[in-house]
Amino acid sequence: MKDVLCPRCGIRMEFMAEAEVSGSNKKVRYFYRCPACGTRISESEMTIEKKDGYVSIKVLQ
Ligand SMILES: [Zn+2]
């Protein structure tokens, strides 16, 4: 994993994931967060969609 430094504090940021469910869709966001000041840098976003028994995964960046 690469090190991402906070643009404000210059310390190493934590890699985190956050999931959000709405109906049959699930959205997962990956981001870096600074433990000191809370600045967030978005890494990528993924949508998991269940439809007629199929699961489709879309990655948005
Ligand atoms: Zn910071």
N, CA, C, O and the ligand as a Tripos MOL2 file, in Angstrom:
@<TRIPOS>MOLECULE
protein
  245   243    62     0     0
PROTEIN
NO_CHARGES

@<TRIPOS>ATOM
      1 N           0.8450   -1.1980    0.0000 N.3       1 MET1
      2 CA          0.0000    0.0000    0.0000 C.3       1 MET1
      3 C           0.8820    1.2510    0.0000 C.2       1 MET1
      4 O           1.8750    1.3250    0.7240 O.2       1 MET1
      5 N           0.5130    2.2010   -0.8000 N.am      2 LYS2
      6 CA          1.2950    3.4400   -0.8600 C.3       2 LYS2
      7 C           0.9620    4.3560    0.3140 C.2       2 LYS2
      8 O          -0.1320    4.2940    0.8740 O.2       2 LYS2
      9 N           1.8880    5.1780    0.6660 N.am      3 ASP3
     10 CA          1.6650    6.1410    1.7370 C.3       3 ASP3
     11 C           1.1220    7.4310    1.1500 C.2       3 ASP3
     12 O           1.6740    7.9800    0.1960 O.2       3 ASP3
     13 N           0.0430    7.8980    1.7300 N.am      4 VAL4
     14 CA         -0.5180    9.1740    1.3010 C.3       4 VAL4
     15 C          -0.3980   10.1340    2.4660 C.2       4 VAL4
     16 O          -0.8220    9.8330    3.5820 O.2       4 VAL4
     17 N           0.1750   11.2740    2.2020 N.am      5 LEU5
     18 CA          0.3740   12.2490    3.2710 C.3       5 LEU5
     19 C          -0.6960   13.3280    3.2150 C.2       5 LEU5
     20 O          -1.1200   13.7560    2.1420 O.2       5 LEU5
     21 N          -1.1150   13.7500    4.3830 N.am      6 CYS6
     22 CA         -2.1250   14.7990    4.4720 C.3       6 CYS6
     23 C          -1.5660   16.1130    3.9130 C.2       6 CYS6
     24 O          -0.4740   16.5370    4.2920 O.2       6 CYS6
     25 N          -2.3150   16.7480    3.0170 N.am      7 PRO7
     26 CA         -1.8430   18.0160    2.4530 C.3       7 PRO7
     27 C          -1.7480   19.1390    3.4870 C.2       7 PRO7
     28 O          -1.0290   20.1150    3.2710 O.2       7 PRO7
     29 N          -2.4540   19.0140    4.5890 N.am      8 ARG8
     30 CA         -2.4040   20.0500    5.6290 C.3       8 ARG8
     31 C          -1.3470   19.7680    6.6760 C.2       8 ARG8
     32 O          -0.5400   20.6400    6.9980 O.2       8 ARG8
     33 N          -1.3450   18.5270    7.2240 N.am      9 CYS9
     34 CA         -0.4490   18.2130    8.3330 C.3       9 CYS9
     35 C           0.8290   17.5190    7.9000 C.2       9 CYS9
     36 O           1.8310   17.5790    8.6130 O.2       9 CYS9
     37 N           0.8180   16.8620    6.7490 N.am     10 GLY10
     38 CA          2.0040   16.1460    6.2990 C.3      10 GLY10
     39 C           2.2170   14.8140    6.9890 C.2      10 GLY10
     40 O           3.2910   14.2220    6.8740 O.2      10 GLY10
     41 N           1.2000   14.3260    7.7130 N.am     11 ILE11
     42 CA          1.3320   13.0120    8.3420 C.3      11 ILE11
     43 C           0.6180   11.9680    7.4950 C.2      11 ILE11
     44 O          -0.1700   12.2980    6.6080 O.2      11 ILE11
     45 N           0.9090   10.7040    7.7830 N.am     12 ARG12
     46 CA          0.3600    9.6260    6.9830 C.3      12 ARG12
     47 C          -1.1530    9.4820    7.2130 C.2      12 ARG12
     48 O          -1.6300    9.5160    8.3480 O.2      12 ARG12
     49 N          -1.8810    9.3250    6.1240 N.am     13 MET13
     50 CA         -3.3230    9.2170    6.2190 C.3      13 MET13
     51 C          -3.7440    7.7470    6.3080 C.2      13 MET13
     52 O          -3.0180    6.8600    5.8580 O.2      13 MET13
     53 N          -4.9100    7.5000    6.8860 N.am     14 GLU14
     54 CA         -5.4280    6.1370    7.0280 C.3      14 GLU14
     55 C          -6.3120    5.7990    5.8410 C.2      14 GLU14
     56 O          -7.0990    6.6230    5.3750 O.2      14 GLU14
     57 N          -6.1670    4.5620    5.3570 N.am     15 PHE15
     58 CA         -7.0100    4.1020    4.2610 C.3      15 PHE15
     59 C          -8.2890    3.5260    4.8540 C.2      15 PHE15
     60 O          -8.2450    2.6790    5.7460 O.2      15 PHE15
     61 N          -9.4180    3.9880    4.3550 N.am     16 MET16
     62 CA        -10.6810    3.5440    4.9250 C.3      16 MET16
     63 C         -11.6910    3.2220    3.8470 C.2      16 MET16
     64 O         -11.5630    3.6760    2.7100 O.2      16 MET16
     65 N         -12.6930    2.4420    4.2040 N.am     17 ALA17
     66 CA        -13.7810    2.1200    3.2850 C.3      17 ALA17
     67 C         -15.0960    2.3930    3.9860 C.2      17 ALA17
     68 O         -15.2150    2.2440    5.2020 O.2      17 ALA17
     69 N         -16.0710    2.7910    3.2040 N.am     18 GLU18
     70 CA        -17.3640    3.1660    3.7490 C.3      18 GLU18
     71 C         -18.4320    2.6160    2.8050 C.2      18 GLU18
     72 O         -18.3640    2.8390    1.5960 O.2      18 GLU18
     73 N         -19.3980    1.9130    3.3360 N.am     19 ALA19
     74 CA        -20.4360    1.3150    2.4910 C.3      19 ALA19
     75 C         -21.7760    1.9750    2.7520 C.2      19 ALA19
     76 O         -22.1020    2.3500    3.8780 O.2      19 ALA19
     77 N         -22.5280    2.1040    1.6970 N.am     20 GLU20
     78 CA        -23.8340    2.7470    1.7850 C.3      20 GLU20
     79 C         -24.8200    1.8820    1.0020 C.2      20 GLU20
     80 O         -24.5960    1.5880   -0.1720 O.2      20 GLU20
     81 N         -25.9030    1.4790    1.6480 N.am     21 VAL21
     82 CA        -26.8660    0.6010    0.9930 C.3      21 VAL21
     83 C         -28.1500    1.3600    0.7270 C.2      21 VAL21
     84 O         -28.7180    1.9850    1.6230 O.2      21 VAL21
     85 N         -28.6010    1.2960   -0.5210 N.am     22 SER22
     86 CA        -29.9010    1.8730   -0.8420 C.3      22 SER22
     87 C         -30.6500    0.8830   -1.7340 C.2      22 SER22
     88 O         -30.3080    0.6960   -2.9010 O.2      22 SER22
     89 N         -31.6820    0.2510   -1.1560 N.am     23 GLY23
     90 CA        -32.4330   -0.7570   -1.8890 C.3      23 GLY23
     91 C         -31.5650   -1.9660   -2.1740 C.2      23 GLY23
     92 O         -31.0140   -2.5720   -1.2550 O.2      23 GLY23
     93 N         -31.4410   -2.3210   -3.4490 N.am     24 SER24
     94 CA        -30.6240   -3.4850   -3.8120 C.3      24 SER24
     95 C         -29.2340   -3.0560   -4.2520 C.2      24 SER24
     96 O         -28.4220   -3.8810   -4.6720 O.2      24 SER24
     97 N         -28.9680   -1.7720   -4.1520 N.am     25 ASN25
     98 CA        -27.6470   -1.2720   -4.5430 C.3      25 ASN25
     99 C         -26.7820   -1.0250   -3.3220 C.2      25 ASN25
    100 O         -27.2550   -0.6380   -2.2540 O.2      25 ASN25
    101 N         -25.5200   -1.2610   -3.5210 N.am     26 LYS26
    102 CA        -24.5630   -0.9880   -2.4570 C.3      26 LYS26
    103 C         -23.4450   -0.1560   -3.0530 C.2      26 LYS26
    104 O         -22.9020   -0.4700   -4.1120 O.2      26 LYS26
    105 N         -23.1210    0.8990   -2.3530 N.am     27 LYS27
    106 CA        -22.0650    1.7800   -2.8230 C.3      27 LYS27
    107 C         -20.9210    1.7210   -1.8210 C.2      27 LYS27
    108 O         -21.1200    1.8990   -0.6190 O.2      27 LYS27
    109 N         -19.7460    1.4750   -2.3220 N.am     28 VAL28
    110 CA        -18.5900    1.4090   -1.4410 C.3      28 VAL28
    111 C         -17.6140    2.4980   -1.8420 C.2      28 VAL28
    112 O         -17.2530    2.6140   -3.0130 O.2      28 VAL28
    113 N         -17.1960    3.2770   -0.8960 N.am     29 ARG29
    114 CA        -16.2390    4.3470   -1.1460 C.3      29 ARG29
    115 C         -14.9350    4.0320   -0.4320 C.2      29 ARG29
    116 O         -14.9180    3.6480    0.7370 O.2      29 ARG29
    117 N         -13.8690    4.2010   -1.1520 N.am     30 TYR30
    118 CA        -12.5410    4.0360   -0.5620 C.3      30 TYR30
    119 C         -11.8840    5.3980   -0.4970 C.2      30 TYR30
    120 O         -11.8890    6.1440   -1.4760 O.2      30 TYR30
    121 N         -11.3360    5.7130    0.6160 N.am     31 PHE31
    122 CA        -10.7220    7.0290    0.7510 C.3      31 PHE31
    123 C          -9.6290    7.0150    1.8080 C.2      31 PHE31
    124 O          -9.5290    6.1000    2.6250 O.2      31 PHE31
    125 N          -8.8230    8.0500    1.7620 N.am     32 TYR32
    126 CA         -7.8020    8.2550    2.7860 C.3      32 TYR32
    127 C          -8.3010    9.3410    3.7140 C.2      32 TYR32
    128 O          -8.8680   10.3390    3.2710 O.2      32 TYR32
    129 N          -8.0880    9.1410    5.0040 N.am     33 ARG33
    130 CA         -8.5250   10.1270    5.9760 C.3      33 ARG33
    131 C          -7.3840   10.4550    6.9230 C.2      33 ARG33
    132 O          -6.6710    9.5710    7.3970 O.2      33 ARG33
    133 N          -7.2320   11.7200    7.1830 N.am     34 CYS34
    134 CA         -6.1860   12.1440    8.1090 C.3      34 CYS34
    135 C          -6.6980   11.9680    9.5410 C.2      34 CYS34
    136 O          -7.7560   12.4990    9.8780 O.2      34 CYS34
    137 N          -5.9670   11.2320   10.3930 N.am     35 PRO35
    138 CA         -6.4270   11.0260   11.7740 C.3      35 PRO35
    139 C          -6.3590   12.2890   12.6120 C.2      35 PRO35
    140 O          -6.9960   12.3680   13.6620 O.2      35 PRO35
    141 N          -5.5950   13.2770   12.1660 N.am     36 ALA36
    142 CA         -5.4400   14.5030   12.9540 C.3      36 ALA36
    143 C          -6.4830   15.5620   12.5930 C.2      36 ALA36
    144 O          -7.1570   16.0920   13.4760 O.2      36 ALA36
    145 N          -6.6160   15.8700   11.3060 N.am     37 CYS37
    146 CA         -7.5180   16.9650   10.9490 C.3      37 CYS37
    147 C          -8.7890   16.5070   10.2180 C.2      37 CYS37
    148 O          -9.7000   17.3040    9.9990 O.2      37 CYS37
    149 N          -8.8470   15.2250    9.8430 N.am     38 GLY38
    150 CA        -10.0700   14.7170    9.2280 C.3      38 GLY38
    151 C         -10.2070   14.9850    7.7420 C.2      38 GLY38
    152 O         -11.2620   14.7170    7.1680 O.2      38 GLY38
    153 N          -9.1690   15.5060    7.1040 N.am     39 THR39
    154 CA         -9.1990   15.7300    5.6610 C.3      39 THR39
    155 C          -9.3560   14.3990    4.9350 C.2      39 THR39
    156 O          -8.7160   13.4070    5.2840 O.2      39 THR39
    157 N         -10.2120   14.3920    3.9240 N.am     40 ARG40
    158 CA        -10.4370   13.1600    3.1770 C.3      40 ARG40
    159 C          -9.9890   13.3110    1.7380 C.2      40 ARG40
    160 O         -10.2080   14.3480    1.1120 O.2      40 ARG40
    161 N          -9.3560   12.2640    1.2170 N.am     41 ILE41
    162 CA         -8.9980   12.2220   -0.1900 C.3      41 ILE41
    163 C          -9.6540   10.9780   -0.7600 C.2      41 ILE41
    164 O          -9.4010    9.8630   -0.3040 O.2      41 ILE41
    165 N         -10.4920   11.1760   -1.7520 N.am     42 SER42
    166 CA        -11.2270   10.0770   -2.3480 C.3      42 SER42
    167 C         -10.3160    9.2540   -3.2450 C.2      42 SER42
    168 O          -9.5880    9.7970   -4.0760 O.2      42 SER42
    169 N         -10.3660    7.9350   -3.0680 N.am     43 GLU43
    170 CA         -9.5100    7.0550   -3.8630 C.3      43 GLU43
    171 C         -10.3270    6.4420   -5.0060 C.2      43 GLU43
    172 O          -9.9860    6.6180   -6.1750 O.2      43 GLU43
    173 N         -11.3800    5.7370   -4.6750 N.am     44 SER44
    174 CA        -12.2570    5.2160   -5.7180 C.3      44 SER44
    175 C         -13.6170    4.9040   -5.1390 C.2      44 SER44
    176 O         -13.8120    4.9040   -3.9230 O.2      44 SER44
    177 N         -14.5440    4.6420   -6.0200 N.am     45 GLU45
    178 CA        -15.9140    4.4050   -5.6220 C.3      45 GLU45
    179 C         -16.4470    3.2460   -6.4380 C.2      45 GLU45
    180 O         -16.1340    3.1190   -7.6220 O.2      45 GLU45
    181 N         -17.2400    2.4090   -5.8210 N.am     46 MET46
    182 CA        -17.6950    1.1960   -6.4630 C.3      46 MET46
    183 C         -19.1780    1.0210   -6.1890 C.2      46 MET46
    184 O         -19.6370    1.2220   -5.0650 O.2      46 MET46
    185 N         -19.9200    0.6480   -7.2110 N.am     47 THR47
    186 CA        -21.3430    0.3870   -7.0280 C.3      47 THR47
    187 C         -21.6070   -1.0890   -7.2820 C.2      47 THR47
    188 O         -21.2250   -1.6220   -8.3230 O.2      47 THR47
    189 N         -22.2520   -1.7410   -6.3420 N.am     48 ILE48
    190 CA        -22.6030   -3.1500   -6.4960 C.3      48 ILE48
    191 C         -24.1170   -3.2160   -6.6370 C.2      48 ILE48
    192 O         -24.8560   -2.8080   -5.7400 O.2      48 ILE48
    193 N         -24.5580   -3.7240   -7.7520 N.am     49 GLU49
    194 CA        -25.9660   -3.7250   -8.0900 C.3      49 GLU49
    195 C         -26.4480   -5.1620   -8.2730 C.2      49 GLU49
    196 O         -25.8430   -5.9450   -9.0060 O.2      49 GLU49
    197 N         -27.5420   -5.4930   -7.5980 N.am     50 LYS50
    198 CA        -28.1140   -6.8390   -7.7570 C.3      50 LYS50
    199 C         -29.3760   -6.7160   -8.5790 C.2      50 LYS50
    200 O         -30.2960   -5.9760   -8.2320 O.2      50 LYS50
    201 N         -29.4030   -7.4510   -9.6690 N.am     51 LYS51
    202 CA        -30.5400   -7.3490  -10.5670 C.3      51 LYS51
    203 C         -30.8260   -8.7110  -11.1830 C.2      51 LYS51
    204 O         -29.9410   -9.3000  -11.8030 O.2      51 LYS51
    205 N         -32.0290   -9.2170  -11.0260 N.am     52 ASP52
    206 CA        -32.4420  -10.5080  -11.5750 C.3      52 ASP52
    207 C         -31.4350  -11.6270  -11.2890 C.2      52 ASP52
    208 O         -31.1520  -12.4570  -12.1540 O.2      52 ASP52
    209 N         -30.9080  -11.6370  -10.0860 N.am     53 GLY53
    210 CA        -29.9770  -12.6910   -9.7220 C.3      53 GLY53
    211 C         -28.5500  -12.4570  -10.1630 C.2      53 GLY53
    212 O         -27.6630  -13.2520   -9.8510 O.2      53 GLY53
    213 N         -28.3180  -11.3760  -10.8840 N.am     54 TYR54
    214 CA        -26.9560  -11.0680  -11.2960 C.3      54 TYR54
    215 C         -26.4050   -9.9540  -10.4190 C.2      54 TYR54
    216 O         -27.1410   -9.1080   -9.9110 O.2      54 TYR54
    217 N         -25.1250   -9.9810  -10.2620 N.am     55 VAL55
    218 CA        -24.4700   -8.9230   -9.5060 C.3      55 VAL55
    219 C         -23.5470   -8.1740  -10.4550 C.2      55 VAL55
    220 O         -22.6520   -8.7650  -11.0590 O.2      55 VAL55
    221 N         -23.7660   -6.8900  -10.5810 N.am     56 SER56
    222 CA        -22.8710   -6.1130  -11.4410 C.3      56 SER56
    223 C         -22.0890   -5.1250  -10.5800 C.2      56 SER56
    224 O         -22.6440   -4.4450   -9.7170 O.2      56 SER56
    225 N         -20.8230   -5.0700  -10.8330 N.am     57 ILE57
    226 CA        -19.9460   -4.1860  -10.0710 C.3      57 ILE57
    227 C         -19.3900   -3.1210  -11.0110 C.2      57 ILE57
    228 O         -18.7560   -3.4200  -12.0220 O.2      57 ILE57
    229 N         -19.6460   -1.8870  -10.6470 N.am     58 LYS58
    230 CA        -19.1180   -0.7740  -11.4370 C.3      58 LYS58
    231 C         -18.1100   -0.0240  -10.5890 C.2      58 LYS58
    232 O         -18.3650    0.2920   -9.4270 O.2      58 LYS58
    233 N         -16.9860    0.2510  -11.1740 N.am     59 VAL59
    234 CA        -15.9800    1.0240  -10.4630 C.3      59 VAL59
    235 C         -15.9170    2.4120  -11.0730 C.2      59 VAL59
    236 O         -15.6530    2.5770  -12.2640 O.2      59 VAL59
    237 N         -16.1610    3.3870  -10.2480 N.am     60 LEU60
    238 CA        -16.1180    4.7940  -10.6890 C.3      60 LEU60
    239 C         -14.8780    5.4400  -10.0950 C.2      60 LEU60
    240 O         -14.5110    5.1620   -8.9530 O.2      60 LEU60
    241 N         -14.2490    6.2840  -10.8550 N.am     61 GLN61
    242 CA        -13.0640    6.9380  -10.2770 C.3      61 GLN61
    243 C         -13.0750    8.4210  -10.4570 C.2      61 GLN61
    244 O         -12.1460    9.1030  -10.0230 O.2      61 GLN61
    245 ZN         -4.2460   16.4230    8.4040 Zn       62 ZN62
@<TRIPOS>BOND
     1     1     2 1
     2     2     3 1
     3     3     4 2
     4     3     5 am
     5     5     6 1
     6     6     7 1
     7     7     8 2
     8     7     9 am
     9     9    10 1
    10    10    11 1
    11    11    12 2
    12    11    13 am
    13    13    14 1
    14    14    15 1
    15    15    16 2
    16    15    17 am
    17    17    18 1
    18    18    19 1
    19    19    20 2
    20    19    21 am
    21    21    22 1
    22    22    23 1
    23    23    24 2
    24    23    25 am
    25    25    26 1
    26    26    27 1
    27    27    28 2
    28    27    29 am
    29    29    30 1
    30    30    31 1
    31    31    32 2
    32    31    33 am
    33    33    34 1
    34    34    35 1
    35    35    36 2
    36    35    37 am
    37    37    38 1
    38    38    39 1
    39    39    40 2
    40    39    41 am
    41    41    42 1
    42    42    43 1
    43    43    44 2
    44    43    45 am
    45    45    46 1
    46    46    47 1
    47    47    48 2
    48    47    49 am
    49    49    50 1
    50    50    51 1
    51    51    52 2
    52    51    53 am
    53    53    54 1
    54    54    55 1
    55    55    56 2
    56    55    57 am
    57    57    58 1
    58    58    59 1
    59    59    60 2
    60    59    61 am
    61    61    62 1
    62    62    63 1
    63    63    64 2
    64    63    65 am
    65    65    66 1
    66    66    67 1
    67    67    68 2
    68    67    69 am
    69    69    70 1
    70    70    71 1
    71    71    72 2
    72    71    73 am
    73    73    74 1
    74    74    75 1
    75    75    76 2
    76    75    77 am
    77    77    78 1
    78    78    79 1
    79    79    80 2
    80    79    81 am
    81    81    82 1
    82    82    83 1
    83    83    84 2
    84    83    85 am
    85    85    86 1
    86    86    87 1
    87    87    88 2
    88    87    89 am
    89    89    90 1
    90    90    91 1
    91    91    92 2
    92    91    93 am
    93    93    94 1
    94    94    95 1
    95    95    96 2
    96    95    97 am
    97    97    98 1
    98    98    99 1
    99    99   100 2
   100    99   101 am
   101   101   102 1
   102   102   103 1
   103   103   104 2
   104   103   105 am
   105   105   106 1
   106   106   107 1
   107   107   108 2
   108   107   109 am
   109   109   110 1
   110   110   111 1
   111   111   112 2
   112   111   113 am
   113   113   114 1
   114   114   115 1
   115   115   116 2
   116   115   117 am
   117   117   118 1
   118   118   119 1
   119   119   120 2
   120   119   121 am
   121   121   122 1
   122   122   123 1
   123   123   124 2
   124   123   125 am
   125   125   126 1
   126   126   127 1
   127   127   128 2
   128   127   129 am
   129   129   130 1
   130   130   131 1
   131   131   132 2
   132   131   133 am
   133   133   134 1
   134   134   135 1
   135   135   136 2
   136   135   137 am
   137   137   138 1
   138   138   139 1
   139   139   140 2
   140   139   141 am
   141   141   142 1
   142   142   143 1
   143   143   144 2
   144   143   145 am
   145   145   146 1
   146   146   147 1
   147   147   148 2
   148   147   149 am
   149   149   150 1
   150   150   151 1
   151   151   152 2
   152   151   153 am
   153   153   154 1
   154   154   155 1
   155   155   156 2
   156   155   157 am
   157   157   158 1
   158   158   159 1
   159   159   160 2
   160   159   161 am
   161   161   162 1
   162   162   163 1
   163   163   164 2
   164   163   165 am
   165   165   166 1
   166   166   167 1
   167   167   168 2
   168   167   169 am
   169   169   170 1
   170   170   171 1
   171   171   172 2
   172   171   173 am
   173   173   174 1
   174   174   175 1
   175   175   176 2
   176   175   177 am
   177   177   178 1
   178   178   179 1
   179   179   180 2
   180   179   181 am
   181   181   182 1
   182   182   183 1
   183   183   184 2
   184   183   185 am
   185   185   186 1
   186   186   187 1
   187   187   188 2
   188   187   189 am
   189   189   190 1
   190   190   191 1
   191   191   192 2
   192   191   193 am
   193   193   194 1
   194   194   195 1
   195   195   196 2
   196   195   197 am
   197   197   198 1
   198   198   199 1
   199   199   200 2
   200   199   201 am
   201   201   202 1
   202   202   203 1
   203   203   204 2
   204   203   205 am
   205   205   206 1
   206   206   207 1
   207   207   208 2
   208   207   209 am
   209   209   210 1
   210   210   211 1
   211   211   212 2
   212   211   213 am
   213   213   214 1
   214   214   215 1
   215   215   216 2
   216   215   217 am
   217   217   218 1
   218   218   219 1
   219   219   220 2
   220   219   221 am
   221   221   222 1
   222   222   223 1
   223   223   224 2
   224   223   225 am
   225   225   226 1
   226   226   227 1
   227   227   228 2
   228   227   229 am
   229   229   230 1
   230   230   231 1
   231   231   232 2
   232   231   233 am
   233   233   234 1
   234   234   235 1
   235   235   236 2
   236   235   237 am
   237   237   238 1
   238   238   239 1
   239   239   240 2
   240   239   241 am
   241   241   242 1
   242   242   243 1
   243   243   244 2
@<TRIPOS>SUBSTRUCTURE
     1 MET1         2 RESIDUE 1 A MET
     2 LYS2         6 RESIDUE 1 A LYS
     3 ASP3        10 RESIDUE 1 A ASP
     4 VAL4        14 RESIDUE 1 A VAL
     5 LEU5        18 RESIDUE 1 A LEU
     6 CYS6        22 RESIDUE 1 A CYS
     7 PRO7        26 RESIDUE 1 A PRO
     8 ARG8        30 RESIDUE 1 A ARG
     9 CYS9        34 RESIDUE 1 A CYS
    10 GLY10       38 RESIDUE 1 A GLY
    11 ILE11       42 RESIDUE 1 A ILE
    12 ARG12       46 RESIDUE 1 A ARG
    13 MET13       50 RESIDUE 1 A MET
    14 GLU14       54 RESIDUE 1 A GLU
    15 PHE15       58 RESIDUE 1 A PHE
    16 MET16       62 RESIDUE 1 A MET
    17 ALA17       66 RESIDUE 1 A ALA
    18 GLU18       70 RESIDUE 1 A GLU
    19 ALA19       74 RESIDUE 1 A ALA
    20 GLU20       78 RESIDUE 1 A GLU
    21 VAL21       82 RESIDUE 1 A VAL
    22 SER22       86 RESIDUE 1 A SER
    23 GLY23       90 RESIDUE 1 A GLY
    24 SER24       94 RESIDUE 1 A SER
    25 ASN25       98 RESIDUE 1 A ASN
    26 LYS26      102 RESIDUE 1 A LYS
    27 LYS27      106 RESIDUE 1 A LYS
    28 VAL28      110 RESIDUE 1 A VAL
    29 ARG29      114 RESIDUE 1 A ARG
    30 TYR30      118 RESIDUE 1 A TYR
    31 PHE31      122 RESIDUE 1 A PHE
    32 TYR32      126 RESIDUE 1 A TYR
    33 ARG33      130 RESIDUE 1 A ARG
    34 CYS34      134 RESIDUE 1 A CYS
    35 PRO35      138 RESIDUE 1 A PRO
    36 ALA36      142 RESIDUE 1 A ALA
    37 CYS37      146 RESIDUE 1 A CYS
    38 GLY38      150 RESIDUE 1 A GLY
    39 THR39      154 RESIDUE 1 A THR
    40 ARG40      158 RESIDUE 1 A ARG
    41 ILE41      162 RESIDUE 1 A ILE
    42 SER42      166 RESIDUE 1 A SER
    43 GLU43      170 RESIDUE 1 A GLU
    44 SER44      174 RESIDUE 1 A SER
    45 GLU45      178 RESIDUE 1 A GLU
    46 MET46      182 RESIDUE 1 A MET
    47 THR47      186 RESIDUE 1 A THR
    48 ILE48      190 RESIDUE 1 A ILE
    49 GLU49      194 RESIDUE 1 A GLU
    50 LYS50      198 RESIDUE 1 A LYS
    51 LYS51      202 RESIDUE 1 A LYS
    52 ASP52      206 RESIDUE 1 A ASP
    53 GLY53      210 RESIDUE 1 A GLY
    54 TYR54      214 RESIDUE 1 A TYR
    55 VAL55      218 RESIDUE 1 A VAL
    56 SER56      222 RESIDUE 1 A SER
    57 ILE57      226 RESIDUE 1 A ILE
    58 LYS58      230 RESIDUE 1 A LYS
    59 VAL59      234 RESIDUE 1 A VAL
    60 LEU60      238 RESIDUE 1 A LEU
    61 GLN61      242 RESIDUE 1 A GLN
    62 ZN62       245 GROUP 0 **** ****
